[in-house]
Amino acid sequence: MIVSHGTCMKVLLSTWCDIKLDSNGYPELWFNNKPLITDIWNSPELFKLVFEDEKLVEITNDRNWMKE
């Protein structure tokens, strides 16, 4: 588990994700041509990164984890 500031997480995730700007100029994160974050980040955010043979194969973001 990594606990970090949102800006640091964006920099870390940008290692594997593409960053695109939406029509309002806000950054979006995309992984494997699929949107990961397309709006303003909530605090806290929970990301799950799945590696196989040291290669990142999946990133998910569970925004409902605090409601459980």
C-alpha positions in Angstrom: 0.0 0.0 0.0 1.2 3.5 -0.8 -0.3 6.5 0.9 0.6 9.8 -0.8 -0.5 13.2 -1.8 -2.6 13.4 -4.9 0.0 15.3 -7.0 2.6 12.6 -6.2 0.2 9.9 -7.2 -0.5 11.6 -10.5 3.2 11.8 -11.2 3.6 8.1 -10.3 0.6 7.0 -12.4 1.9 9.1 -15.3 4.7 6.5 -15.6 2.1 4.1 -17.0 -0.8 6.3 -18.0 -1.4 8.8 -20.8 -2.4 12.3 -19.7 -5.0 14.1 -21.8 -6.7 17.4 -21.3 -10.5 17.6 -21.3 -12.4 20.4 -23.0 -12.0 22.6 -19.9 -8.2 22.0 -19.7 -8.4 19.5 -16.7 -6.0 16.5 -16.9 -7.4 13.1 -17.4 -5.5 9.8 -16.8 -5.9 7.0 -19.3 -4.5 3.5 -19.1 -4.5 1.1 -22.1 -6.8 3.5 -23.9 -9.4 3.4 -21.1 -10.3 6.3 -18.8 -9.0 6.0 -15.3 -9.7 9.5 -14.0 -11.7 11.9 -16.1 -12.8 14.4 -13.5 -11.4 16.2 -10.4 -9.7 13.8 -7.9 -11.5 13.2 -4.6 -9.5 12.8 -1.4 -8.7 10.1 -0.6 -8.6 8.0 -3.8 -7.9 4.3 -3.8 -6.0 2.7 -6.7 -5.3 -0.9 -7.2 -2.3 -1.7 -9.4 -1.9 -5.3 -10.7 1.6 -6.4 -11.9 2.4 -9.6 -13.8 6.1 -10.4 -14.3 7.0 -6.8 -13.3 4.7 -5.3 -15.9 1.6 -3.3 -15.0 -1.4 -4.9 -16.5 -4.3 -3.3 -14.7 -5.2 -0.2 -12.8 -8.5 0.3 -11.1 -9.9 3.2 -9.0 -12.5 2.4 -6.4 -14.2 5.6 -5.4 -16.8 3.8 -3.3 -14.4 2.2 -0.9 -15.2 4.6 2.0 -18.9 3.9 1.7 -18.4 0.2 2.4 
